[in-house]
């Protein structure tokens, strides 16, 4: 072992053996070899085989004799904060009888110096010149002078040796040793004057790095460690330090528009020494410092007088925020540069859809946490409150939306977009977009007439004023059910359009029509009134009593003047017709005694301006009467065979003549044509068979058969 350790061992054993040799002179012998230069040794001990048992016996004896000795407890070992390199040591007086205390101290592990104190002593100060560079160890024993005895050693405590690195930097790195005992907690203190110390942290580690803040110029900072309930202190150390650590970034979490200005909100910087916030905007691909504000958690960009001001209602503006501390150090912005936030720029117009519908465009909101789930389209009409009209998924970088609402001309409509995140915790609004549609208006769009044509189809006539505003016409029809689109036709710039509806049965149903005008963009811009066709129906009782009924005309309203009843016998208007029926009635009755083969009726509605619409034409449903001659002579007065008929539908008529062998010799479907008896230019006397097929005016089919004699 080193010379100092050998000397320490010798001194300790010598003291112990000497103490007990007075009480056991016949037992104790010892020889120890000792050298101060590790070369010249003095023989002080017996041979090893005899020395070791004796030493063991001495130790047992010492333990036996000191078992009842009061054992002290070392309370506190603290480096004095006075100018002298001293250590304050304190302890408690144990219960029991003893003469004094022996304090042992020395470098960690020894050798130790011993100092005796009276049994009433509890606090001493030891001068230790190198306590700021070496860890010193202390322990205590009690002793009794007569008979001579010592207690077991107290607990061992060490001085706390604090070291520091970091001179000229922004971080003081401190390290120290464990003092001893079960208390593992240490308090780190700092001072700017080495007099007034403030606690920085409590830790169970044996090191601590103090990051300097709010110290903008290099100054000496002093540190020491405290331990335990007695506030045992280490030596004081110092280094020349200043704040060189940039603050942490504040975290920008929302940019929205309020009252037409961008409002920024962020979470504070984790650094306590921040005193201002740097607002930056991105122009092109470069970030520029825009404004520096005092420490806060939000900013409204309403600096309209600033030459660098950008209106978030005219362009999408991207922002980041950084922190600046009291020493002018700035945060890096690393997190915010990677996750900038931007305003939503909403644009749109009504011109794309002929000033009748709004088309909206906007950009995505980026880096909201949690991310944007959807965009709400909100609308305000004529200064009313905003209401949601659509919800658009967030996928994509640009968005378009067409408001399905047909806008009222001259009425202000406002729109705004709201980006909403997944948990509805954050909402970012765009600026409000104000639109006032100014389309060309139709002052009058109406169905002019709906009339039955040729008793086969219905003709619809529509007019517009101005005449050139409509582009497309949609025709809707109902026959007692819901309106259905039946035709889409171009508009005539002359100001009117006519449509013939052939997909109807004019004698069975009345049809209701509605017409819509569309502009060039397909927007409905005008809608006519509903207008129906007139369905005329006829009934007959006692063969001559005729009843006509029809549906009221819808379409002209109070402009309807009257109904006119027309009656035709064999296609000729009967004298005294038309008959006038007032608008309050939709029926007409009369007695028919005419002998016409075919009698028909129709109703015509008239408007105050002279416009008319027709109903379907109905046939008087009378039973058929057929008179057939029994003989005829081609060369005589009755020279042609022709049945005489009444109340027969001419369109259903067919006359066929056969000879006695069943061969057809004549056929006609003209009710006015007869047979002159010729067969291939010859007349052959004989009996012939005829068959007449017909439909009466009541709609019933009939067949009449018989024979006729052809005379020569």
VODO-278727 format. One record per residue (C-alpha): residue in three letters; x, y, z. Coordinates in pm, whole numbers, padded with zeros to 5 digits, always signed. Layout:
residues N
ALAXYZ...
***
This chain:
residues 712
UNK+00000+00000+00000UNK+00115+00365-00033UNK+00332+00502+00247UNK+00056+00729+00382UNK-00188+00438+00408UNK+00071+00224+00579UNK+00144+00498+00828UNK-00229+00541+00892UNK-00272+00168+00949UNK+00024+00159+01180UNK-00099+00455+01386UNK-00444+00312+01421UNK-00334-00035+01519UNK-00067+00102+01748UNK-00321+00311+01933UNK-00559+00022+01964UNK-00300-00230+02078UNK-00140+00013+02315UNK-00477+00083+02476UNK-00542-00283+02539UNK-00180-00385+02619UNK-00205-00211+02955UNK-00493-00436+03042UNK-00353-00757+02884UNK+00028-00729+02919UNK+00086-01097+02924UNK-00104-01160+02606UNK-00028-00876+02370UNK+00297-00875+02164UNK+00326-00716+01826UNK+00591-00640+01567UNK+00508-00430+01257UNK+00733-00354+00965UNK+00710+00009+00861UNK+00881+00222+00595UNK+00823+00580+00480UNK+01009+00544+00151UNK+00887+00196+00062UNK+01248+00078+00064UNK+01393+00089+00417UNK+01164-00099+00650UNK+01182-00118+01031UNK+01086-00458+01171UNK+00799-00384+01413UNK+00605-00706+01409UNK+00629-01068+01491UNK+00635-01329+01224UNK+00301-01342+01038UNK+00179-01675+01177UNK+00194-01534+01532UNK+00079-01181+01447UNK-00253-01258+01285UNK-00407-01458+01573UNK-00296-01193+01819UNK-00448-00916+01603UNK-00773-01111+01576UNK-00780-01159+01954UNK-00723-00789+02003UNK-01017-00702+01775UNK-01250-00942+01955UNK-01144-00804+02287UNK-01194-00447+02170UNK-01543-00527+02047UNK-01633-00697+02373UNK-01504-00409+02584UNK-01685-00136+02380UNK-02024-00296+02336UNK-02177-00083+02610UNK-02002+00238+02508UNK-02246+00521+02396UNK-02228+00545+02019UNK-02262+00896+01875UNK-02444+01001+01556UNK-02289+01250+01322UNK-02563+01500+01225UNK-02418+01737+00975UNK-02101+01807+00782UNK-02118+02134+00594UNK-01856+02337+00414UNK-01847+02674+00584UNK-01945+02967+00367UNK-01696+03196+00541UNK-01387+03318+00368UNK-01172+03058+00548UNK-01167+02702+00413UNK-01353+02542+00703UNK-01601+02264+00766UNK-01877+02285+01025UNK-01943+01951+01194UNK-02228+01887+01435UNK-02364+01589+01623UNK-02595+01494+01903UNK-02496+01387+02256UNK-02588+01020+02291UNK-02746+00877+02606UNK-02500+00722+02851UNK-02184+00809+03041UNK-01860+00895+02864UNK-01580+01147+02892UNK-01560+01297+02546UNK-01579+01274+02171UNK-01308+01182+01926UNK-01366+01339+01582UNK-01180+01171+01296UNK-01150+01338+00959UNK-00936+01321+00654UNK-00947+01277+00276UNK-01203+01025+00158UNK-01073+00684+00275UNK-00805+00837+00506UNK-00560+00892+00660UNK-00761+01051+00937UNK-00672+01312+01194UNK-00824+01272+01542UNK-00935+01556+01770UNK-01084+01501+02116UNK-01365+01718+02251UNK-01548+01737+02584UNK-01863+01535+02616UNK-02072+01853+02603UNK-01957+01956+02257UNK-02208+01937+01965UNK-02062+02168+01703UNK-01708+02230+01587UNK-01543+02403+01295UNK-01246+02235+01131UNK-01000+02421+00917UNK-00951+02225+00594UNK-00738+02415+00345UNK-00815+02196+00043UNK-01185+02132+00108UNK-01268+02298-00228UNK-01066+02037-00419UNK-01080+01721-00204UNK-01368+01526-00054UNK-01322+01494+00322UNK-01469+01214+00532UNK-01577+01255+00897UNK-01684+01015+01172UNK-01712+01028+01551UNK-01654+00810+01859UNK-01705+00854+02229UNK-01433+00763+02480UNK-01394+00689+02850UNK-01066+00766+03017UNK-01081+00517+03302UNK-01099+00246+03239UNK-00996+00345+02888UNK-01250+00257+02620UNK-01391+00392+02292UNK-01726+00347+02121UNK-01791+00211+01781UNK-01760+00459+01496UNK-02056+00678+01416UNK-02199+00707+01070UNK-01958+00852+00815UNK-02039+01177+00633UNK-01843+01347+00360UNK-01810+01703+00254UNK-01996+01782-00069UNK-01746+01871-00336UNK-01913+02064-00619UNK-01743+02109-00956UNK-01857+02321-01251UNK-01789+02334-01624UNK-01933+02563-01888UNK-01734+02880-01847UNK-01817+03121-02129UNK-02126+02925-02238UNK-02497+02935-02169UNK-02514+02617-01961UNK-02354+02552-01623UNK-02284+02181-01578UNK-02263+02084-01211UNK-02149+01758-01052UNK-02106+01653-00688UNK-02061+01350-00464UNK-02307+01176-00236UNK-02254+01295+00122UNK-02372+00973+00282UNK-02678+00859+00471UNK-03019+00763+00340UNK-03128+01106+00223UNK-03063+01111-00152UNK-03213+01454-00221UNK-03000+01757-00300UNK-03088+02119-00361UNK-02907+02326-00622UNK-02866+02694-00536UNK-02747+02984-00748UNK-02632+03339-00672UNK-02512+03638-00866UNK-02316+03779-00571UNK-02209+03464-00383UNK-02412+03589-00088UNK-02778+03562-00168UNK-02856+03220-00308UNK-03184+03098-00454UNK-03285+02739-00497UNK-03307+02622-00860UNK-03411+02261-00830UNK-03431+01964-00596UNK-03288+01644-00739UNK-03172+01296-00647UNK-02916+01303-00926UNK-02556+01398-00854UNK-02545+01635-01148UNK-02748+01919-01292UNK-02724+02141-01598UNK-02846+02495-01544UNK-02956+02657-01868UNK-02904+03031-01830UNK-03185+03269-01919UNK-03247+03642-01880UNK-02874+03710-01840UNK-02779+03884-02156UNK-02414+03971-02083UNK-02144+03740-01939UNK-02150+03752-01558UNK-02004+03525-01290UNK-02269+03297-01143UNK-02214+03111-00816UNK-02351+02771-00724UNK-02360+02549-00420UNK-02540+02235-00307UNK-02752+02185+00005UNK-02834+01849+00156UNK-03048+01714+00434UNK-03250+01881+00704UNK-02944+02054+00841UNK-02883+02223+00507UNK-02535+02085+00475UNK-02360+02285+00208UNK-02098+02221-00052UNK-01821+02449-00151UNK-01922+02742-00374UNK-01818+02735-00740UNK-01859+02989-01016UNK-01831+03034-01391UNK-01864+03320-01636UNK-02201+03259-01800UNK-02467+03425-02017UNK-02794+03333-02188UNK-02701+03161-02512UNK-03005+02931-02543UNK-03273+03037-02792UNK-03627+03002-02658UNK-03856+02725-02771UNK-04113+02788-03043UNK-04467+02882-02958UNK-04705+02645-03138UNK-04939+02809-03385UNK-05267+02615-03381UNK-05528+02830-03557UNK-05563+03108-03811UNK-05915+03234-03875UNK-06091+03544-04002UNK-06274+03775-03765UNK-06438+04094-03891UNK-06236+04077-04210UNK-05894+04036-04044UNK-05673+03734-03984UNK-05659+03625-03622UNK-05368+03402-03508UNK-05375+03185-03196UNK-05085+02987-03053UNK-04973+02792-02749UNK-04701+02973-02548UNK-04334+02899-02583UNK-04208+02652-02322UNK-03933+02901-02237UNK-04005+03130-01941UNK-03785+03419-02058UNK-03980+03501-02375UNK-04092+03863-02389UNK-04207+03904-02750UNK-04349+03713-03047UNK-04233+03738-03407UNK-04506+03715-03672UNK-04388+03591-04011UNK-04566+03557-04344UNK-04475+03362-04652UNK-04445+03549-04978UNK-04373+03318-05263UNK-04139+03056-05124UNK-03971+03281-04865UNK-04071+03362-04508UNK-04048+03728-04409UNK-04064+03885-04065UNK-04379+04095-04058UNK-04432+04219-03707UNK-04298+04181-03351UNK-04549+04207-03068UNK-04520+04189-02688UNK-04566+03849-02532UNK-04920+03725-02590UNK-05114+03420-02710UNK-05281+03580-03011UNK-05260+03846-03279UNK-05511+04017-03509UNK-05356+04126-03836UNK-05541+04456-03880UNK-05236+04670-03958UNK-05391+04819-04269UNK-05159+05118-04251UNK-04850+04899-04275UNK-04702+04905-04627UNK-04643+04530-04597UNK-05005+04457-04499UNK-05174+04176-04695UNK-05550+04146-04687UNK-05658+03792-04610UNK-05980+03868-04800UNK-05780+03921-05119UNK-05530+03636-05095UNK-05452+03335-04883UNK-05187+03433-04630UNK-04960+03177-04457UNK-04828+03252-04108UNK-04575+03119-03858UNK-04479+03255-03517UNK-04147+03253-03337UNK-04041+03361-02989UNK-03783+03621-02884UNK-03643+03633-02531UNK-03522+03925-02325UNK-03168+03883-02457UNK-03287+03906-02817UNK-03242+03536-02885UNK-03500+03399-03128UNK-03656+03056-03150UNK-03576+02855-03459UNK-03929+02826-03592UNK-03848+02471-03696UNK-04183+02323-03595UNK-04391+02608-03729UNK-04202+02628-04057UNK-04285+02264-04110UNK-04651+02319-04016UNK-04756+02670-04119UNK-05119+02777-04098UNK-05299+02973-04366UNK-05617+03168-04418UNK-05899+03037-04635UNK-05947+03260-04938UNK-06305+03244-05064UNK-06381+03373-05413UNK-06684+03336-05633UNK-06932+03495-05867UNK-07279+03469-06011UNK-07174+03555-06367UNK-07073+03199-06451UNK-07432+03089-06404UNK-07604+03386-06566UNK-07631+03585-06243UNK-07881+03342-06099UNK-07662+03100-05901UNK-07339+03145-05707UNK-07022+02953-05787UNK-06772+02943-05495UNK-06401+02857-05486UNK-06162+02823-05189UNK-05829+02672-05086UNK-05758+02410-04821UNK-05671+02497-04461UNK-05345+02321-04373UNK-05195+02173-04056UNK-05489+02194-03820UNK-05457+01939-03537UNK-05663+01723-03541UNK-05686+01774-03919UNK-05976+01932-04106UNK-06261+01687-04155UNK-06490+01895-04375UNK-06576+02243-04492UNK-06911+02401-04406UNK-07060+02633-04666UNK-07259+02903-04487UNK-07495+03158-04642UNK-07664+03478-04534UNK-07946+03639-04735UNK-08033+04008-04713UNK-07833+04061-04394UNK-07976+03761-04212UNK-07776+03524-03995UNK-07546+03268-04153UNK-07684+02916-04190UNK-07513+02603-04314UNK-07620+02498-04663UNK-07364+02227-04746UNK-07083+02017-04601UNK-06789+01938-04829UNK-06531+01661-04751UNK-06180+01790-04690UNK-05992+01582-04949UNK-05812+01795-05204UNK-05626+02126-05212UNK-05887+02337-05390UNK-06264+02327-05375UNK-06565+02437-05581UNK-06929+02456-05485UNK-07239+02571-05675UNK-07520+02696-05459UNK-07836+02522-05583UNK-08049+02813-05466UNK-08187+03037-05741UNK-08085+03382-05621UNK-08316+03678-05617UNK-08202+03963-05841UNK-08065+04265-05656UNK-08065+04093-05314UNK-07725+04069-05141UNK-07614+03719-05058UNK-07309+03652-04838UNK-07110+03331-04816UNK-06831+03209-04592UNK-06642+02882-04547UNK-06571+02715-04213UNK-06297+02450-04186UNK-06389+02213-03902UNK-06150+01957-03756UNK-06224+01595-03664UNK-06324+01652-03302UNK-06499+01987-03367UNK-06254+02164-03135UNK-06127+02412-03394UNK-06303+02615-03664UNK-06135+02847-03914UNK-06354+03087-04111UNK-06287+03257-04441UNK-06374+03618-04510UNK-06732+03683-04608UNK-06797+03696-04982UNK-07075+03934-05085UNK-07259+03875-05414UNK-07550+04066-05566UNK-07698+03887-05869UNK-07808+04114-06153UNK-07964+03896-06423UNK-08187+04012-06708UNK-08540+03964-06585UNK-08849+03832-06756UNK-09139+04062-06682UNK-09401+03831-06829UNK-09383+03463-06910UNK-09710+03285-06971UNK-09880+02999-07146UNK-10079+03181-07410UNK-10303+02889-07504UNK-10357+02514-07480UNK-10587+02391-07754UNK-10691+02066-07920UNK-10577+02052-08281UNK-10752+01841-08549UNK-10917+01649-08269UNK-10589+01454-08250UNK-10325+01636-08041UNK-10280+01938-07817UNK-10091+02251-07913UNK-09927+02466-07641UNK-09826+02824-07714UNK-09599+03020-07472UNK-09488+03384-07484UNK-09218+03587-07304UNK-09141+03952-07243UNK-08860+04040-07307UNK-08871+03789-07587UNK-08499+03703-07604UNK-08419+03619-07241UNK-08525+03251-07233UNK-08294+03003-07399UNK-08455+02669-07324UNK-08818+02576-07261UNK-08926+02282-07046UNK-09279+02149-07094UNK-09439+01970-06798UNK-09766+01778-06813UNK-10004+01610-06573UNK-10314+01400-06637UNK-10423+01384-06276UNK-10087+01276-06131UNK-09769+01476-06058UNK-09617+01704-06316UNK-09367+01530-06545UNK-09120+01679-06787UNK-09230+01577-07137UNK-09019+01796-07364UNK-08722+02034-07370UNK-08712+02260-07670UNK-08513+02566-07775UNK-08669+02905-07730UNK-08759+03113-08033UNK-08594+03455-08013UNK-08907+03601-08165UNK-09063+03571-07821UNK-09292+03269-07850UNK-09266+02893-07873UNK-09527+02640-07990UNK-09525+02274-07902UNK-09753+01997-08032UNK-09814+01721-07778UNK-09906+01406-07970UNK-09876+01172-07676UNK-10232+01237-07564UNK-10586+01101-07608UNK-10783+01420-07647UNK-11125+01255-07627UNK-11059+01081-07294UNK-10853+01307-07066UNK-10794+01669-06984UNK-10425+01756-06955UNK-10267+02017-06729UNK-09951+02193-06852UNK-09674+02399-06692UNK-09389+02562-06884UNK-09051+02674-06744UNK-08800+02906-06906UNK-08428+02836-06859UNK-08139+03071-06922UNK-07816+02990-07102UNK-07674+02831-06784UNK-07972+02602-06739UNK-08116+02801-06450UNK-08494+02819-06433UNK-08573+03189-06467UNK-08949+03194-06522UNK-09247+02968-06485UNK-09579+03001-06659UNK-09918+02958-06502UNK-10081+02616-06516UNK-10307+02572-06818UNK-10535+02280-06901UNK-10697+02144-07213UNK-11079+02133-07244UNK-11225+01783-07246UNK-11578+01781-07393UNK-11808+01489-07321UNK-12158+01417-07463UNK-12455+01221-07346UNK-12794+01142-07511UNK-13123+01037-07358UNK-13446+00949-07541UNK-13241+00967-07860UNK-13290+01341-07900UNK-13194+01493-07562UNK-12830+01600-07587UNK-12614+01689-07282UNK-12270+01849-07320UNK-12029+01885-07023UNK-11667+02000-07003UNK-11407+02096-06743UNK-11350+02453-06638UNK-11063+02618-06817UNK-10758+02685-06597UNK-10507+02933-06729UNK-10672+03259-06812UNK-10826+03333-06479UNK-11047+03640-06490UNK-10951+03698-06854UNK-11178+03410-06958UNK-11471+03572-07137UNK-11711+03289-07236UNK-11757+02946-07389UNK-11896+02898-07742UNK-12084+02580-07843UNK-12038+02477-08206UNK-12264+02217-08377UNK-12197+02061-08718UNK-12433+01847-08929UNK-12241+01653-09188UNK-11953+01894-09148UNK-12155+02211-09188UNK-12205+02455-08902UNK-12565+02448-08800UNK-12749+02775-08832UNK-12782+02962-08503UNK-12450+02838-08375UNK-12226+02900-08191UNK-12425+02923-07874UNK-12280+03130-07587UNK-12233+02984-07240UNK-12112+03205-06955UNK-11794+03131-06762UNK-11992+03024-06458UNK-12120+02713-06636UNK-11951+02414-06796UNK-12250+02236-06953UNK-12505+02273-07232UNK-12829+02084-07310UNK-13048+02075-07621UNK-13292+01862-07820UNK-13158+01743-08152UNK-13411+01668-08427UNK-13185+01702-08725UNK-13172+01426-08978UNK-12802+01460-09050UNK-12595+01154-09103UNK-12330+01289-08866UNK-12368+01551-08594UNK-12070+01678-08395UNK-12008+01936-08121UNK-11709+02124-07983UNK-11651+02394-07721UNK-11436+02699-07779UNK-11320+02914-07485UNK-11257+03280-07560UNK-11040+03534-07383UNK-11109+03904-07351UNK-10841+03982-07609UNK-11001+03743-07859UNK-10769+03446-07805UNK-10950+03112-07833UNK-10882+02752-07739UNK-11074+02448-07862UNK-11191+02133-07694UNK-11200+01795-07855UNK-11486+01736-08103UNK-11756+01487-07997UNK-11993+01288-08219UNK-12362+01273-08139UNK-12401+00904-08036UNK-12723+00800-08224UNK-12818+00443-08331UNK-12743+00352-08690UNK-13028+00334-08947UNK-12955+00144-09274UNK-13201+00111-09562UNK-13097-00134-09839UNK-13287-00168-10174UNK-13388-00521-10267UNK-13333-00473-10645UNK-13192-00226-10894UNK-13169-00192-11271UNK-12854-00029-11409UNK-13041+00089-11716UNK-13340+00210-11519UNK-13423+00487-11273UNK-13269+00310-10974UNK-12946+00244-11159UNK-12697+00211-10861UNK-12708-00013-10559UNK-12627+00209-10253UNK-12754+00162-09897UNK-12907+00472-09732UNK-12752+00521-09385UNK-12791+00752-09086UNK-12585+00784-08768UNK-12304+00573-08908UNK-11941+00659-08858UNK-11818+00703-09215UNK-11469+00601-09114UNK-11591+00257-09010UNK-11801+00183-09320UNK-11730-00112-09556UNK-11962-00253-09830UNK-11877-00590-09988UNK-12081-00775-10264UNK-12041-01142-10356UNK-12188-01355-10637UNK-12364-01683-10567UNK-12038-01869-10588UNK-11896-01656-10305UNK-11671-01450-10521UNK-11633-01082-10431UNK-11745-00864-10718UNK-11744-00521-10550UNK-11606-00343-10239UNK-11597+00016-10110UNK-11546+00209-09783UNK-11694+00530-09920UNK-12036+00574-09772UNK-12146+00775-10077UNK-12031+00523-10340UNK-12263+00251-10480UNK-12238-00049-10720UNK-12344+00000-11080UNK-12378-00374-11142UNK-12075-00407-11363UNK-11835-00698-11330UNK-11528-00648-11538UNK-11729-00412-11759UNK-12026-00649-11803UNK-12364-00659-11634UNK-12493-00998-11537UNK-12846-01037-11414UNK-12888-01239-11099UNK-12899-01243-10719UNK-12606-01107-10525UNK-12512-01116-10157UNK-12406-00799-09973UNK-12239-00742-09632UNK-12218-00400-09465UNK-11972-00342-09170UNK-12013-00019-08972UNK-11995+00156-08635UNK-12278+00364-08514UNK-12237+00704-08349UNK-12268+00544-08011UNK-11947+00358-08086UNK-12105+00011-08136UNK-11986-00212-08423UNK-12248-00373-08650UNK-12283-00599-08958UNK-12582-00614-09198UNK-12620-00894-09456UNK-12876-00955-09728UNK-12935-01007-10100UNK-13012-00779-10386UNK-13147-00862-10735UNK-12967-00719-11035UNK-13220-00671-11316UNK-13121-00646-11678
***
